[in-house]
Amino acid sequence: MRNVEASQYLVQKIMPEVWEKYPTISVQIVGREPRPEVLSLSHDHRVTVTGFVDDERAFLARDTIFVAPYHNGSGVKHKVLIGMAMGCPTVSTAVGMQGISAVPGTDYLHAESPAEFANEIIRLIEDPILKAKLGVNSRKVIEDSYSWTSIAQVASSAISQSLKEK
């Protein structure tokens, strides 16, 4: 249900402010088995709801700003990790970044209200240097903390420490 609420919040609350300044910006909602509430958001020609796709990376490889307006739920949001791994500059709530070791202002932009989200999205549209920097930084967060290599190093270190204690 949190993805439904986040999708509705994005399209109905955040994007109208962005569309005032940039009316041709499009929104793509990618996810398996979208509920009717999400499908109905595509009545606006600027909103595409894909449903299941074989590879989300094809959508994230474009000139994308990843927006994660989650206001409820717990744990790491898998979609946020995917967006960051693809090097997408990310705008998210604190809930959206829960459990992810990223620094606001350095690795992603933090927003809570529709106005804050719209301002940060517009800021990224208008500042390609910041957009590129956040994309690189978000990718680095994933490589440093969530790649198989980094996870294996943490596991190996924990095992070694455990063996030393025996």
N, C-alpha and C positions, 0 to 999 in steps of 0.2 A: 504494500500500500504506500510505502514511503516514496517509491518511484513515481506513482500516480500523482501524489501530492506535489512532489518536486517538479514534475512536468507541467502540471496545471499552474503552479506558482510562477514558473519560468515564462510560460506563454501568456498568462492572463495578468500577471502583476509586474513582471520585470520588463518584458519585451515591448509593451506599449511605450515606455519611456525611451527605449533605444530606438524604436521605429519612428518616433517623432523626429529624431535627428538623422537616422539612417534607415529610410523606409524600405530599402531593398535587401537588408540583411535577412538571411534565412536561418531557420532553426531546424535541426534534425534531431528527432527523438528516436534513438536506436535501442531496441530491446525485444526480447522474445515475448510473444503472446501479449501484445498491448491490450489493456482493458478498454472497454468502450469509452470511458471517460477520457482516455488518452487519445484514442482514435478520433474522437470528436474535435480535438484541437487542430486537426489538419483541415478544418473548414476554411482556415486562413491559408491562402496560397503560399505564404512564406514559411509555413510549417509543414514538414514532412515527417510522418510516422512510418518507420520502415517495417516494424515487426522484426522477426528473426532475420539475421544476416549471417552468412558463413564466416565473415571476418570483419569485426568492428574496425580493425585498423585501416581499412580502405576509407572509412568515413572520417577517421581522425587524422589521416595523413594530409588532408586538405588544409586550407588556411583556416584552421579551427581554433576557437576559444572554447575551452571546456568549462561548462557552468554546472556547479553542483549545489543547488539551493535546498539542501536537505535541512529540515527543521525538527525531525524526529528520527528515532531509530538509534541503534547502538552498534558498535563494532566498526571495523574497516569497511568502507564502501568499495567494493570490487571495481565498479565503473570508474571511480576516481583514480585508482591505481592504474587502470588501463590508459586513461587519458594522460596521466602524468608520464607513464612509460613511453607513450607516443610523442612526448615532448610538447604537449599542448599547454599553452599558458592556461592556468586554471583560476577560476573565481569560485570561492566556496564559503559556506558557513563553517563555524567551528564544528558543528555536528558532522558535516561532510568530510572534514579532515580528521575526525576522531580516529586515533590509533595510527595515524600516519605521521612520521617524524619530519614534517615540513615546517618551515618558518614563514609566517605571514609577512608579506612585503618583499621577501627574498625568493621564496620557492613558489608562492601562489599569492593571490590577492584575496583578502578577507572581506566579506560582506554579509550582512544579516537582513537588511531591509530591501525592498524593491528599489528604492532610490540609490542605495549603496551599490547594489548589483549593477544597475543601469550605468551609474557613473564609472564603475570599474571596467565594465565591458566597453563603454565608449572610450575610456582612457586607453585600453589596449588597441582598439581600432585606430586611434589617432597617434599612437606612439609605437611604431614598429620596432624600435630598439628595445623598449621595455618588453614588448610582446615576445621578441626573440630571446631575450635574457631569461624571462620567466620560463619559457619553453625548455631552454637548456638546463636551467636549475631544477625544474621539476623532473626531467629525465635523470639527472644526476642523483636526486633523492632516491629514485627507484633503483638505479644501478648500485648505489652505496648501501641501501638498506633492505631491498626486496628482491634482488636478483638471486638466481640459484647459487652463484658464486658466493655472494655475501652471506646467504643463509647457511651454506655449507661451512663457511669459515666460523660462523657463530656456533653451529652444532659441533664442529670439530674441537673448538676451544672448550666448549662445555663438557664434552666427553673426556678430553685430556685432563681438565680440572677435576672431574669426577674420579678418574683413574688415579690421579696423584693423591687424592684424599683417602684412598683405600689402603 
